[in-house]
Amino acid sequence: MRRKSINSLSRHVPQRTCFAFCRVGDKRQLIRLVKASGGGVEVDRSGRAKGRGAYLCTEPDCWRTGLGKSGRLERALRTSITQEECQRLLQFSKDLVERPTGGDGK
Ligand SMILES: [Zn+2]
């Protein structure tokens, strides 16, 4: 008789993690990216948009990694993004660093 060891098998980590390389503690803020209905990727500021989502922290390096040629984001969201979109998202991450979220409403 085999017993499933819940403890070792299902590692449900309630904490969201940045899908780039870093390990995220709750110290870091995470930005949710969602697959847009029309294709492509959108930044989900509210964190409540429907659809497949992936999280990135506010570390620009992670955006570069996630959006880079490794295709992590595309794999995570099962979509493809254009070069243009990639640039837009990278710009967004730069803005985040200069002006953290939670100031300007939308
Ligand atoms: Zn990260």
Residues whose N, C-alpha, C, O or C-beta is under 5 A from the ligand:
A	BS01	ZN	C18 A20 C22 C57 E59 C62
